[in-house]
């Protein structure tokens, strides 16, 4: 643990990392893909870009193309889930919409937004 000049442990060094659920990881990856699609990138490129940045963190596969296809499929499922007022929604859909709501509040350009989401997920590991 890092110690300050006074010999006390630093605040940041004493924090423990939280485990991030797979639903959250997939939701952030899907949100990053959405932001890239808003920037006029193709679905194939957006999925491939997100997967190459995150590695095996979200969709473990030795073949990047398979992981990108899995992300595209997951993204489609998230978009297909309808929001019904008063009903419970899936955890992944909730995280997906919260990520987009938060990142859209900053008014970044789509590529920078996607990179910020990816970096946030990578730092959480």
MODELLER restraints for C-alpha pairs under 7 A, 6 or more apart:
rsr = mdl.restraints
at = mdl.atoms
rsr.add(forms.Gaussian(group=physical.xy_distance, feature=features.Distance(at['CA:1:A'], at['CA:9:A']), mean=6.48, stdev=0.5))
rsr.add(forms.Gaussian(group=physical.xy_distance, feature=features.Distance(at['CA:1:A'], at['CA:13:A']), mean=5.77, stdev=0.5))
rsr.add(forms.Gaussian(group=physical.xy_distance, feature=features.Distance(at['CA:1:A'], at['CA:14:A']), mean=6.92, stdev=0.5))
rsr.add(forms.Gaussian(group=physical.xy_distance, feature=features.Distance(at['CA:2:A'], at['CA:9:A']), mean=5.86, stdev=0.5))
rsr.add(forms.Gaussian(group=physical.xy_distance, feature=features.Distance(at['CA:2:A'], at['CA:10:A']), mean=5.84, stdev=0.5))
rsr.add(forms.Gaussian(group=physical.xy_distance, feature=features.Distance(at['CA:2:A'], at['CA:13:A']), mean=6.00, stdev=0.5))
rsr.add(forms.Gaussian(group=physical.xy_distance, feature=features.Distance(at['CA:3:A'], at['CA:9:A']), mean=4.48, stdev=0.5))
rsr.add(forms.Gaussian(group=physical.xy_distance, feature=features.Distance(at['CA:3:A'], at['CA:10:A']), mean=5.60, stdev=0.5))
rsr.add(forms.Gaussian(group=physical.xy_distance, feature=features.Distance(at['CA:4:A'], at['CA:10:A']), mean=6.25, stdev=0.5))
rsr.add(forms.Gaussian(group=physical.xy_distance, feature=features.Distance(at['CA:23:A'], at['CA:91:A']), mean=6.69, stdev=0.5))
rsr.add(forms.Gaussian(group=physical.xy_distance, feature=features.Distance(at['CA:23:A'], at['CA:92:A']), mean=4.94, stdev=0.5))
rsr.add(forms.Gaussian(group=physical.xy_distance, feature=features.Distance(at['CA:24:A'], at['CA:92:A']), mean=5.99, stdev=0.5))
rsr.add(forms.Gaussian(group=physical.xy_distance, feature=features.Distance(at['CA:24:A'], at['CA:95:A']), mean=6.03, stdev=0.5))
rsr.add(forms.Gaussian(group=physical.xy_distance, feature=features.Distance(at['CA:25:A'], at['CA:58:A']), mean=5.98, stdev=0.5))
rsr.add(forms.Gaussian(group=physical.xy_distance, feature=features.Distance(at['CA:25:A'], at['CA:121:A']), mean=6.96, stdev=0.5))
rsr.add(forms.Gaussian(group=physical.xy_distance, feature=features.Distance(at['CA:26:A'], at['CA:58:A']), mean=5.88, stdev=0.5))
rsr.add(forms.Gaussian(group=physical.xy_distance, feature=features.Distance(at['CA:27:A'], at['CA:92:A']), mean=5.34, stdev=0.5))
rsr.add(forms.Gaussian(group=physical.xy_distance, feature=features.Distance(at['CA:27:A'], at['CA:93:A']), mean=6.87, stdev=0.5))
rsr.add(forms.Gaussian(group=physical.xy_distance, feature=features.Distance(at['CA:27:A'], at['CA:95:A']), mean=5.79, stdev=0.5))
rsr.add(forms.Gaussian(group=physical.xy_distance, feature=features.Distance(at['CA:27:A'], at['CA:96:A']), mean=4.57, stdev=0.5))
rsr.add(forms.Gaussian(group=physical.xy_distance, feature=features.Distance(at['CA:28:A'], at['CA:96:A']), mean=6.08, stdev=0.5))
rsr.add(forms.Gaussian(group=physical.xy_distance, feature=features.Distance(at['CA:28:A'], at['CA:99:A']), mean=6.57, stdev=0.5))
rsr.add(forms.Gaussian(group=physical.xy_distance, feature=features.Distance(at['CA:28:A'], at['CA:117:A']), mean=6.48, stdev=0.5))
rsr.add(forms.Gaussian(group=physical.xy_distance, feature=features.Distance(at['CA:29:A'], at['CA:50:A']), mean=6.57, stdev=0.5))
rsr.add(forms.Gaussian(group=physical.xy_distance, feature=features.Distance(at['CA:29:A'], at['CA:118:A']), mean=6.98, stdev=0.5))
rsr.add(forms.Gaussian(group=physical.xy_distance, feature=features.Distance(at['CA:30:A'], at['CA:71:A']), mean=6.94, stdev=0.5))
rsr.add(forms.Gaussian(group=physical.xy_distance, feature=features.Distance(at['CA:30:A'], at['CA:75:A']), mean=5.28, stdev=0.5))
rsr.add(forms.Gaussian(group=physical.xy_distance, feature=features.Distance(at['CA:30:A'], at['CA:96:A']), mean=6.94, stdev=0.5))
rsr.add(forms.Gaussian(group=physical.xy_distance, feature=features.Distance(at['CA:31:A'], at['CA:96:A']), mean=5.72, stdev=0.5))
rsr.add(forms.Gaussian(group=physical.xy_distance, feature=features.Distance(at['CA:31:A'], at['CA:99:A']), mean=6.57, stdev=0.5))
rsr.add(forms.Gaussian(group=physical.xy_distance, feature=features.Distance(at['CA:31:A'], at['CA:100:A']), mean=6.12, stdev=0.5))
rsr.add(forms.Gaussian(group=physical.xy_distance, feature=features.Distance(at['CA:32:A'], at['CA:50:A']), mean=7.00, stdev=0.5))
rsr.add(forms.Gaussian(group=physical.xy_distance, feature=features.Distance(at['CA:32:A'], at['CA:114:A']), mean=4.23, stdev=0.5))
rsr.add(forms.Gaussian(group=physical.xy_distance, feature=features.Distance(at['CA:32:A'], at['CA:117:A']), mean=5.97, stdev=0.5))
rsr.add(forms.Gaussian(group=physical.xy_distance, feature=features.Distance(at['CA:32:A'], at['CA:118:A']), mean=6.77, stdev=0.5))
rsr.add(forms.Gaussian(group=physical.xy_distance, feature=features.Distance(at['CA:33:A'], at['CA:46:A']), mean=5.37, stdev=0.5))
rsr.add(forms.Gaussian(group=physical.xy_distance, feature=features.Distance(at['CA:33:A'], at['CA:47:A']), mean=6.05, stdev=0.5))
rsr.add(forms.Gaussian(group=physical.xy_distance, feature=features.Distance(at['CA:33:A'], at['CA:50:A']), mean=6.61, stdev=0.5))
rsr.add(forms.Gaussian(group=physical.xy_distance, feature=features.Distance(at['CA:33:A'], at['CA:114:A']), mean=6.91, stdev=0.5))
rsr.add(forms.Gaussian(group=physical.xy_distance, feature=features.Distance(at['CA:35:A'], at['CA:110:A']), mean=4.93, stdev=0.5))
rsr.add(forms.Gaussian(group=physical.xy_distance, feature=features.Distance(at['CA:35:A'], at['CA:111:A']), mean=6.78, stdev=0.5))
rsr.add(forms.Gaussian(group=physical.xy_distance, feature=features.Distance(at['CA:35:A'], at['CA:113:A']), mean=6.49, stdev=0.5))
rsr.add(forms.Gaussian(group=physical.xy_distance, feature=features.Distance(at['CA:35:A'], at['CA:114:A']), mean=5.57, stdev=0.5))
rsr.add(forms.Gaussian(group=physical.xy_distance, feature=features.Distance(at['CA:36:A'], at['CA:46:A']), mean=5.72, stdev=0.5))
rsr.add(forms.Gaussian(group=physical.xy_distance, feature=features.Distance(at['CA:36:A'], at['CA:110:A']), mean=5.63, stdev=0.5))
rsr.add(forms.Gaussian(group=physical.xy_distance, feature=features.Distance(at['CA:36:A'], at['CA:111:A']), mean=5.70, stdev=0.5))
rsr.add(forms.Gaussian(group=physical.xy_distance, feature=features.Distance(at['CA:36:A'], at['CA:114:A']), mean=6.22, stdev=0.5))
rsr.add(forms.Gaussian(group=physical.xy_distance, feature=features.Distance(at['CA:37:A'], at['CA:43:A']), mean=6.58, stdev=0.5))
rsr.add(forms.Gaussian(group=physical.xy_distance, feature=features.Distance(at['CA:37:A'], at['CA:46:A']), mean=6.60, stdev=0.5))
rsr.add(forms.Gaussian(group=physical.xy_distance, feature=features.Distance(at['CA:38:A'], at['CA:110:A']), mean=6.18, stdev=0.5))
rsr.add(forms.Gaussian(group=physical.xy_distance, feature=features.Distance(at['CA:39:A'], at['CA:110:A']), mean=5.18, stdev=0.5))
rsr.add(forms.Gaussian(group=physical.xy_distance, feature=features.Distance(at['CA:39:A'], at['CA:111:A']), mean=6.61, stdev=0.5))
rsr.add(forms.Gaussian(group=physical.xy_distance, feature=features.Distance(at['CA:47:A'], at['CA:68:A']), mean=5.02, stdev=0.5))
rsr.add(forms.Gaussian(group=physical.xy_distance, feature=features.Distance(at['CA:47:A'], at['CA:71:A']), mean=6.22, stdev=0.5))
rsr.add(forms.Gaussian(group=physical.xy_distance, feature=features.Distance(at['CA:47:A'], at['CA:72:A']), mean=6.16, stdev=0.5))
rsr.add(forms.Gaussian(group=physical.xy_distance, feature=features.Distance(at['CA:48:A'], at['CA:68:A']), mean=5.16, stdev=0.5))
rsr.add(forms.Gaussian(group=physical.xy_distance, feature=features.Distance(at['CA:51:A'], at['CA:67:A']), mean=6.71, stdev=0.5))
rsr.add(forms.Gaussian(group=physical.xy_distance, feature=features.Distance(at['CA:51:A'], at['CA:68:A']), mean=5.94, stdev=0.5))
rsr.add(forms.Gaussian(group=physical.xy_distance, feature=features.Distance(at['CA:54:A'], at['CA:118:A']), mean=6.98, stdev=0.5))
rsr.add(forms.Gaussian(group=physical.xy_distance, feature=features.Distance(at['CA:54:A'], at['CA:122:A']), mean=6.95, stdev=0.5))
rsr.add(forms.Gaussian(group=physical.xy_distance, feature=features.Distance(at['CA:59:A'], at['CA:67:A']), mean=5.40, stdev=0.5))
rsr.add(forms.Gaussian(group=physical.xy_distance, feature=features.Distance(at['CA:60:A'], at['CA:67:A']), mean=6.82, stdev=0.5))
rsr.add(forms.Gaussian(group=physical.xy_distance, feature=features.Distance(at['CA:61:A'], at['CA:67:A']), mean=5.85, stdev=0.5))
rsr.add(forms.Gaussian(group=physical.xy_distance, feature=features.Distance(at['CA:78:A'], at['CA:93:A']), mean=5.82, stdev=0.5))
rsr.add(forms.Gaussian(group=physical.xy_distance, feature=features.Distance(at['CA:103:A'], at['CA:113:A']), mean=6.40, stdev=0.5))
